[in-house]
Amino acid sequence: MQNTFQKLLKLAFIFSTLITGWTSIVLLSNSTFNLEIKALITKMYLNQKNFIVNVQELSLLLVKDANERFSENNQSIIQLKNSKPD
């Protein structure tokens, strides 16, 4: 399993390196697609940034939900304890 993971990680690294190198060469050679490539890279960056912001917002919502559930559970336990005759 670990060997497979290492191979996939190595493949992803090689692919990323190739795409980065190829993109750099095309951008430095003033290709006719420069504007389109730059726009796509900007979109990729913004999507990545939005993903991180969305994960942060999701985390906050999950914490709020957990706090609400725990407070409801605690209130239920307190009510049960108070309703039991001694």
MOPAC internal coordinates of N, CA, C and O (Angstrom, degrees):
PM7 1SCF
backbone

  N    0.0000 0     0.00 0     0.00 0    0    0    0
  C    1.4472 1     0.00 0     0.00 0    1    0    0
  C    1.5248 1   110.49 1     0.00 0    2    1    0
  O    1.2310 1   120.62 1   134.58 1    3    2    1
  N    1.3167 1   116.42 1   -45.42 1    3    2    1
  C    1.4560 1   120.48 1  -179.51 1    5    3    2
  C    1.5286 1   110.50 1   -66.30 1    6    5    3
  O    1.2310 1   120.52 1   143.41 1    7    6    5
  N    1.3254 1   116.61 1   -36.59 1    7    6    5
  C    1.4535 1   121.11 1   178.66 1    9    7    6
  C    1.5307 1   110.54 1   -62.89 1   10    9    7
  O    1.2310 1   120.52 1   139.17 1   11   10    9
  N    1.3280 1   116.62 1   -40.83 1   11   10    9
  C    1.4640 1   121.59 1   178.40 1   13   11   10
  C    1.5199 1   110.22 1   -65.12 1   14   13   11
  O    1.2310 1   120.78 1   137.71 1   15   14   13
  N    1.3368 1   116.12 1   -42.29 1   15   14   13
  C    1.4623 1   120.54 1   178.57 1   17   15   14
  C    1.5238 1   110.74 1   -62.56 1   18   17   15
  O    1.2310 1   120.36 1   138.16 1   19   18   17
  N    1.3157 1   116.92 1   -41.84 1   19   18   17
  C    1.4663 1   120.86 1   178.88 1   21   19   18
  C    1.5251 1   111.02 1   -63.66 1   22   21   19
  O    1.2310 1   120.25 1   140.48 1   23   22   21
  N    1.3348 1   117.13 1   -39.52 1   23   22   21
  C    1.4650 1   120.47 1   178.98 1   25   23   22
  C    1.5239 1   110.82 1   -66.04 1   26   25   23
  O    1.2310 1   120.43 1   138.51 1   27   26   25
  N    1.3337 1   116.78 1   -41.49 1   27   26   25
  C    1.4681 1   120.23 1   178.53 1   29   27   26
  C    1.5280 1   111.24 1   -65.87 1   30   29   27
  O    1.2310 1   120.78 1   139.46 1   31   30   29
  N    1.3123 1   116.11 1   -40.54 1   31   30   29
  C    1.4567 1   120.62 1   177.82 1   33   31   30
  C    1.5288 1   110.76 1   -63.90 1   34   33   31
  O    1.2310 1   120.40 1   138.37 1   35   34   33
  N    1.3074 1   116.83 1   -41.63 1   35   34   33
  C    1.4704 1   121.82 1   178.38 1   37   35   34
  C    1.5299 1   110.44 1   -64.78 1   38   37   35
  O    1.2310 1   120.38 1   138.44 1   39   38   37
  N    1.3379 1   116.88 1   -41.56 1   39   38   37
  C    1.4569 1   121.22 1   177.91 1   41   39   38
  C    1.5292 1   111.12 1   -63.25 1   42   41   39
  O    1.2310 1   120.51 1   136.55 1   43   42   41
  N    1.3280 1   116.63 1   -43.45 1   43   42   41
  C    1.4627 1   120.96 1   178.79 1   45   43   42
  C    1.5225 1   110.47 1   -63.38 1   46   45   43
  O    1.2310 1   120.11 1   139.70 1   47   46   45
  N    1.3258 1   117.39 1   -40.30 1   47   46   45
  C    1.4630 1   121.01 1   178.58 1   49   47   46
  C    1.5269 1   111.47 1   -64.91 1   50   49   47
  O    1.2310 1   120.41 1   135.24 1   51   50   49
  N    1.3202 1   116.83 1   -44.76 1   51   50   49
  C    1.4678 1   121.19 1   179.35 1   53   51   50
  C    1.5269 1   110.21 1   -63.44 1   54   53   51
  O    1.2310 1   120.27 1   135.81 1   55   54   53
  N    1.3413 1   117.09 1   -44.19 1   55   54   53
  C    1.4652 1   121.22 1   178.97 1   57   55   54
  C    1.5277 1   110.54 1   -61.12 1   58   57   55
  O    1.2310 1   120.43 1   134.29 1   59   58   57
  N    1.3275 1   116.79 1   -45.71 1   59   58   57
  C    1.4666 1   120.58 1   179.72 1   61   59   58
  C    1.5223 1   111.40 1   -62.36 1   62   61   59
  O    1.2310 1   120.87 1   138.98 1   63   62   61
  N    1.3133 1   115.95 1   -41.02 1   63   62   61
  C    1.4620 1   120.26 1   179.24 1   65   63   62
  C    1.5225 1   110.85 1   -63.98 1   66   65   63
  O    1.2310 1   120.31 1   135.82 1   67   66   65
  N    1.3172 1   117.00 1   -44.18 1   67   66   65
  C    1.4647 1   120.68 1   179.23 1   69   67   66
  C    1.5285 1   111.79 1   -62.75 1   70   69   67
  O    1.2310 1   120.46 1   133.87 1   71   70   69
  N    1.3253 1   116.73 1   -46.13 1   71   70   69
  C    1.4643 1   120.59 1  -179.34 1   73   71   70
  C    1.5353 1   110.39 1   -64.24 1   74   73   71
  O    1.2310 1   120.64 1   138.44 1   75   74   73
  N    1.3299 1   116.38 1   -41.56 1   75   74   73
  C    1.4719 1   120.09 1   178.48 1   77   75   74
  C    1.5160 1   111.39 1   -63.15 1   78   77   75
  O    1.2310 1   120.72 1   133.97 1   79   78   77
  N    1.3132 1   116.23 1   -46.03 1   79   78   77
  C    1.4656 1   120.12 1   179.21 1   81   79   78
  C    1.5149 1   112.22 1   -63.32 1   82   81   79
  O    1.2310 1   120.58 1   133.64 1   83   82   81
  N    1.3028 1   116.49 1   -46.36 1   83   82   81
  C    1.4644 1   121.53 1  -179.78 1   85   83   82
  C    1.5303 1   110.35 1   -61.57 1   86   85   83
  O    1.2310 1   120.82 1   135.66 1   87   86   85
  N    1.3268 1   116.04 1   -44.34 1   87   86   85
  C    1.4659 1   120.28 1   179.27 1   89   87   86
  C    1.5220 1   110.66 1   -62.33 1   90   89   87
  O    1.2310 1   120.42 1   136.17 1   91   90   89
  N    1.3192 1   116.80 1   -43.83 1   91   90   89
  C    1.4642 1   120.84 1   179.51 1   93   91   90
  C    1.5198 1   111.25 1   -60.37 1   94   93   91
  O    1.2310 1   120.61 1   135.29 1   95   94   93
  N    1.3191 1   116.43 1   -44.71 1   95   94   93
  C    1.4700 1   120.43 1   179.92 1   97   95   94
  C    1.5200 1   110.50 1   -62.13 1   98   97   95
  O    1.2310 1   120.09 1   135.78 1   99   98   97
  N    1.3187 1   117.44 1   -44.22 1   99   98   97
  C    1.4652 1   120.96 1  -178.80 1  101   99   98
  C    1.5278 1   110.37 1   -65.09 1  102  101   99
  O    1.2310 1   120.17 1   137.63 1  103  102  101
  N    1.3312 1   117.28 1   -42.37 1  103  102  101
  C    1.4625 1   120.11 1  -179.85 1  105  103  102
  C    1.5256 1   111.86 1   -67.20 1  106  105  103
  O    1.2310 1   120.23 1   142.47 1  107  106  105
  N    1.3128 1   117.16 1   -37.53 1  107  106  105
  C    1.4645 1   120.47 1   179.86 1  109  107  106
  C    1.5281 1   112.61 1   -73.90 1  110  109  107
  O    1.2310 1   120.29 1   156.89 1  111  110  109
  N    1.3177 1   117.05 1   -23.11 1  111  110  109
  C    1.4626 1   120.15 1  -178.59 1  113  111  110
  C    1.5268 1   112.63 1   -90.24 1  114  113  111
  O    1.2310 1   120.02 1  -171.93 1  115  114  113
  N    1.3368 1   117.57 1     8.07 1  115  114  113
  C    1.4672 1   122.42 1   178.40 1  117  115  114
  C    1.5261 1   112.21 1    52.99 1  118  117  115
  O    1.2310 1   121.46 1  -122.76 1  119  118  117
  N    1.3087 1   114.81 1    57.24 1  119  118  117
  C    1.4600 1   121.64 1   178.40 1  121  119  118
  C    1.5312 1   109.91 1   -68.20 1  122  121  119
  O    1.2310 1   121.00 1   -17.21 1  123  122  121
  N    1.3267 1   115.68 1   162.79 1  123  122  121
  C    1.4586 1   120.08 1   177.02 1  125  123  122
  C    1.5264 1   110.80 1   -71.18 1  126  125  123
  O    1.2310 1   120.24 1   166.59 1  127  126  125
  N    1.3301 1   117.15 1   -13.41 1  127  126  125
  C    1.4593 1   121.90 1  -179.16 1  129  127  126
  C    1.5252 1   112.87 1   -99.01 1  130  129  127
  O    1.2310 1   119.97 1  -168.74 1  131  130  129
  N    1.3347 1   117.65 1    11.26 1  131  130  129
  C    1.4647 1   121.21 1  -177.26 1  133  131  130
  C    1.5243 1   112.81 1   -52.76 1  134  133  131
  O    1.2310 1   120.28 1   130.88 1  135  134  133
  N    1.3243 1   117.07 1   -49.12 1  135  134  133
  C    1.4618 1   120.31 1  -177.06 1  137  135  134
  C    1.5260 1   111.22 1   -62.93 1  138  137  135
  O    1.2310 1   120.83 1   137.79 1  139  138  137
  N    1.3218 1   116.01 1   -42.21 1  139  138  137
  C    1.4656 1   119.90 1   179.83 1  141  139  138
  C    1.5305 1   111.14 1   -65.94 1  142  141  139
  O    1.2310 1   120.55 1   139.12 1  143  142  141
  N    1.3212 1   116.56 1   -40.88 1  143  142  141
  C    1.4588 1   120.80 1   179.78 1  145  143  142
  C    1.5240 1   109.95 1   -65.11 1  146  145  143
  O    1.2310 1   120.44 1   135.00 1  147  146  145
  N    1.3248 1   116.76 1   -45.00 1  147  146  145
  C    1.4658 1   120.35 1   179.46 1  149  147  146
  C    1.5275 1   110.91 1   -63.14 1  150  149  147
  O    1.2310 1   120.43 1   140.25 1  151  150  149
  N    1.3278 1   116.79 1   -39.75 1  151  150  149
  C    1.4658 1   120.10 1   178.51 1  153  151  150
  C    1.5277 1   110.61 1   -64.16 1  154  153  151
  O    1.2310 1   120.70 1   138.23 1  155  154  153
  N    1.3148 1   116.26 1   -41.77 1  155  154  153
  C    1.4651 1   120.21 1   178.98 1  157  155  154
  C    1.5226 1   111.32 1   -66.14 1  158  157  155
  O    1.2310 1   119.87 1   139.42 1  159  158  157
  N    1.3100 1   117.86 1   -40.58 1  159  158  157
  C    1.4669 1   121.25 1   177.48 1  161  159  158
  C    1.5265 1   109.88 1   -63.04 1  162  161  159
  O    1.2310 1   120.71 1   139.47 1  163  162  161
  N    1.3305 1   116.24 1   -40.53 1  163  162  161
  C    1.4695 1   119.89 1   177.16 1  165  163  162
  C    1.5172 1   110.86 1   -62.14 1  166  165  163
  O    1.2310 1   120.49 1   136.78 1  167  166  165
  N    1.3411 1   116.68 1   -43.22 1  167  166  165
  C    1.4741 1   120.52 1   177.23 1  169  167  166
  C    1.5241 1   111.09 1   -60.64 1  170  169  167
  O    1.2310 1   121.00 1   137.67 1  171  170  169
  N    1.3237 1   115.69 1   -42.33 1  171  170  169
  C    1.4624 1   120.00 1   179.81 1  173  171  170
  C    1.5252 1   110.31 1   -62.00 1  174  173  171
  O    1.2310 1   120.50 1   137.47 1  175  174  173
  N    1.3194 1   116.65 1   -42.53 1  175  174  173
  C    1.4638 1   121.04 1   179.55 1  177  175  174
  C    1.5252 1   110.05 1   -64.01 1  178  177  175
  O    1.2310 1   120.28 1   134.07 1  179  178  177
  N    1.3309 1   117.06 1   -45.93 1  179  178  177
  C    1.4660 1   120.40 1  -179.03 1  181  179  178
  C    1.5167 1   111.52 1   -64.35 1  182  181  179
  O    1.2310 1   120.31 1   140.48 1  183  182  181
  N    1.3326 1   117.01 1   -39.52 1  183  182  181
  C    1.4662 1   120.07 1   177.08 1  185  183  182
  C    1.5232 1   110.86 1   -62.55 1  186  185  183
  O    1.2310 1   121.02 1   140.49 1  187  186  185
  N    1.3268 1   115.66 1   -39.51 1  187  186  185
  C    1.4590 1   120.10 1   178.99 1  189  187  186
  C    1.5248 1   109.33 1   -65.59 1  190  189  187
  O    1.2310 1   120.78 1   136.62 1  191  190  189
  N    1.3192 1   116.11 1   -43.38 1  191  190  189
  C    1.4617 1   121.12 1   179.45 1  193  191  190
  C    1.5358 1   109.57 1   -63.83 1  194  193  191
  O    1.2310 1   120.03 1   135.64 1  195  194  193
  N    1.3319 1   117.55 1   -44.36 1  195  194  193
  C    1.4620 1   121.25 1   178.43 1  197  195  194
  C    1.5232 1   111.14 1   -62.30 1  198  197  195
  O    1.2310 1   120.50 1   141.52 1  199  198  197
  N    1.3166 1   116.65 1   -38.48 1  199  198  197
  C    1.4582 1   120.65 1   178.72 1  201  199  198
  C    1.5202 1   110.37 1   -60.21 1  202  201  199
  O    1.2310 1   120.73 1   134.56 1  203  202  201
  N    1.3237 1   116.20 1   -45.44 1  203  202  201
  C    1.4654 1   120.40 1  -179.27 1  205  203  202
  C    1.5277 1   110.50 1   -64.28 1  206  205  203
  O    1.2310 1   120.56 1   137.20 1  207  206  205
  N    1.3368 1   116.53 1   -42.80 1  207  206  205
  C    1.4696 1   120.46 1   178.60 1  209  207  206
  C    1.5252 1   110.00 1   -63.69 1  210  209  207
  O    1.2310 1   120.38 1   137.87 1  211  210  209
  N    1.3321 1   116.88 1   -42.13 1  211  210  209
  C    1.4626 1   120.59 1   179.95 1  213  211  210
  C    1.5246 1   111.79 1   -65.04 1  214  213  211
  O    1.2310 1   120.15 1   142.31 1  215  214  213
  N    1.3196 1   117.32 1   -37.69 1  215  214  213
  C    1.4686 1   120.47 1   177.23 1  217  215  214
  C    1.5245 1   109.39 1   -64.71 1  218  217  215
  O    1.2310 1   120.61 1   140.11 1  219  218  217
  N    1.3255 1   116.44 1   -39.89 1  219  218  217
  C    1.4672 1   120.38 1   178.44 1  221  219  218
  C    1.5334 1   110.17 1   -63.04 1  222  221  219
  O    1.2310 1   120.31 1   134.16 1  223  222  221
  N    1.3214 1   117.01 1   -45.84 1  223  222  221
  C    1.4587 1   120.43 1   179.37 1  225  223  222
  C    1.5312 1   111.44 1   -63.57 1  226  225  223
  O    1.2310 1   120.70 1   139.44 1  227  226  225
  N    1.3309 1   116.26 1   -40.56 1  227  226  225
  C    1.4599 1   120.34 1   177.57 1  229  227  226
  C    1.5274 1   110.26 1   -62.01 1  230  229  227
  O    1.2310 1   120.21 1   137.15 1  231  230  229
  N    1.3054 1   117.21 1   -42.85 1  231  230  229
  C    1.4661 1   121.11 1   179.37 1  233  231  230
  C    1.5251 1   110.65 1   -60.52 1  234  233  231
  O    1.2310 1   120.55 1   136.15 1  235  234  233
  N    1.3312 1   116.56 1   -43.85 1  235  234  233
  C    1.4631 1   119.94 1   179.19 1  237  235  234
  C    1.5248 1   111.40 1   -62.86 1  238  237  235
  O    1.2310 1   120.61 1   137.73 1  239  238  237
  N    1.3249 1   116.44 1   -42.27 1  239  238  237
  C    1.4638 1   119.99 1   178.15 1  241  239  238
  C    1.5318 1   111.99 1   -63.56 1  242  241  239
  O    1.2310 1   120.72 1   139.63 1  243  242  241
  N    1.3214 1   116.23 1   -40.37 1  243  242  241
  C    1.4589 1   120.05 1   178.74 1  245  243  242
  C    1.5228 1   111.37 1   -64.55 1  246  245  243
  O    1.2310 1   120.46 1   141.04 1  247  246  245
  N    1.3318 1   116.74 1   -38.96 1  247  246  245
  C    1.4636 1   120.47 1   178.21 1  249  247  246
  C    1.5259 1   110.03 1   -66.70 1  250  249  247
  O    1.2310 1   120.36 1   136.78 1  251  250  249
  N    1.3400 1   116.91 1   -43.22 1  251  250  249
  C    1.4649 1   120.08 1   177.53 1  253  251  250
  C    1.5276 1   110.87 1   -60.14 1  254  253  251
  O    1.2310 1   120.52 1   136.51 1  255  254  253
  N    1.3277 1   116.61 1   -43.49 1  255  254  253
  C    1.4640 1   121.17 1   178.92 1  257  255  254
  C    1.5245 1   110.59 1   -61.72 1  258  257  255
  O    1.2310 1   120.80 1   135.00 1  259  258  257
  N    1.3241 1   116.08 1   -45.00 1  259  258  257
  C    1.4678 1   119.98 1  -179.93 1  261  259  258
  C    1.5284 1   110.50 1   -63.01 1  262  261  259
  O    1.2310 1   120.22 1   137.14 1  263  262  261
  N    1.3250 1   117.18 1   -42.86 1  263  262  261
  C    1.4654 1   120.49 1   178.73 1  265  263  262
  C    1.5257 1   110.84 1   -61.26 1  266  265  263
  O    1.2310 1   120.81 1   137.52 1  267  266  265
  N    1.3190 1   116.05 1   -42.48 1  267  266  265
  C    1.4618 1   120.42 1   179.72 1  269  267  266
  C    1.5276 1   111.00 1   -64.75 1  270  269  267
  O    1.2310 1   120.50 1   136.41 1  271  270  269
  N    1.3240 1   116.65 1   -43.59 1  271  270  269
  C    1.4692 1   120.08 1   179.66 1  273  271  270
  C    1.5252 1   111.22 1   -64.64 1  274  273  271
  O    1.2310 1   120.81 1   137.64 1  275  274  273
  N    1.3451 1   116.05 1   -42.36 1  275  274  273
  C    1.4539 1   119.10 1   179.98 1  277  275  274
  C    1.5218 1   111.14 1   -65.21 1  278  277  275
  O    1.2310 1   120.38 1   139.94 1  279  278  277
  N    1.3253 1   116.87 1   -40.06 1  279  278  277
  C    1.4621 1   118.84 1   179.64 1  281  279  278
  C    1.5242 1   110.26 1   -66.97 1  282  281  279
  O    1.2310 1   119.94 1   142.46 1  283  282  281
  N    1.3381 1   117.72 1   -37.54 1  283  282  281
  C    1.4712 1   120.65 1   176.26 1  285  283  282
  C    1.5259 1   110.79 1   -64.15 1  286  285  283
  O    1.2310 1   120.43 1   137.57 1  287  286  285
  N    1.3412 1   116.78 1   -42.43 1  287  286  285
  C    1.4686 1   120.76 1   178.75 1  289  287  286
  C    1.5240 1   110.70 1   -63.40 1  290  289  287
  O    1.2310 1   120.59 1   137.03 1  291  290  289
  N    1.3274 1   116.49 1   -42.97 1  291  290  289
  C    1.4621 1   120.27 1   179.56 1  293  291  290
  C    1.5193 1   110.91 1   -63.55 1  294  293  291
  O    1.2310 1   120.29 1   139.81 1  295  294  293
  N    1.3245 1   117.05 1   -40.19 1  295  294  293
  C    1.4663 1   120.22 1   178.71 1  297  295  294
  C    1.5242 1   110.20 1   -64.90 1  298  297  295
  O    1.2310 1   120.25 1   140.11 1  299  298  297
  N    1.3272 1   117.13 1   -39.89 1  299  298  297
  C    1.4682 1   120.73 1   178.52 1  301  299  298
  C    1.5232 1   110.44 1   -63.62 1  302  301  299
  O    1.2310 1   120.09 1   137.91 1  303  302  301
  N    1.3168 1   117.44 1   -42.09 1  303  302  301
  C    1.4699 1   121.72 1   179.75 1  305  303  302
  C    1.5176 1   109.96 1   -65.15 1  306  305  303
  O    1.2310 1   120.24 1   137.08 1  307  306  305
  N    1.3191 1   117.15 1   -42.92 1  307  306  305
  C    1.4667 1   121.11 1   179.34 1  309  307  306
  C    1.5261 1   109.92 1   -62.96 1  310  309  307
  O    1.2310 1   120.27 1   137.66 1  311  310  309
  N    1.3244 1   117.09 1   -42.34 1  311  310  309
  C    1.4643 1   120.36 1   179.11 1  313  311  310
  C    1.5250 1   111.01 1   -63.88 1  314  313  311
  O    1.2310 1   120.75 1   139.62 1  315  314  313
  N    1.3414 1   116.16 1   -40.38 1  315  314  313
  C    1.4683 1   119.65 1   178.08 1  317  315  314
  C    1.5223 1   110.93 1   -63.90 1  318  317  315
  O    1.2310 1   120.24 1   137.32 1  319  318  317
  N    1.3121 1   117.14 1   -42.68 1  319  318  317
  C    1.4593 1   121.04 1  -179.98 1  321  319  318
  C    1.5308 1   110.74 1   -64.63 1  322  321  319
  O    1.2310 1   120.65 1   140.88 1  323  322  321
  N    1.3399 1   116.37 1   -39.12 1  323  322  321
  C    1.4611 1   120.65 1  -179.08 1  325  323  322
  C    1.5148 1   112.32 1   -72.28 1  326  325  323
  O    1.2310 1   120.01 1   151.67 1  327  326  325
  N    1.3176 1   117.58 1   -28.33 1  327  326  325
  C    1.4661 1   120.60 1  -177.35 1  329  327  326
  C    1.5244 1   113.04 1   -84.70 1  330  329  327
  O    1.2310 1   119.77 1   164.92 1  331  330  329
  N    1.3274 1   118.05 1   -15.08 1  331  330  329
  C    1.4653 1   121.48 1   179.17 1  333  331  330
  C    1.5253 1   109.38 1   -73.70 1  334  333  331
  O    1.2310 1   121.25 1   -48.07 1  335  334  333
  N    1.3351 1   115.22 1   131.93 1  335  334  333
  C    1.4769 1   117.36 1   175.66 1  337  335  334
  C    1.5284 1   110.42 1   -75.75 1  338  337  335
  O    1.2310 1   120.40 1   -37.45 1  339  338  337
  N    1.2960 1   116.84 1   142.55 1  339  338  337
  C    1.4720 1   121.44 1  -179.09 1  341  339  338
  C    1.4852 1   112.09 1   -83.35 1  342  341  339
  O    1.2310 1   120.10 1   180.00 1  343  342  341

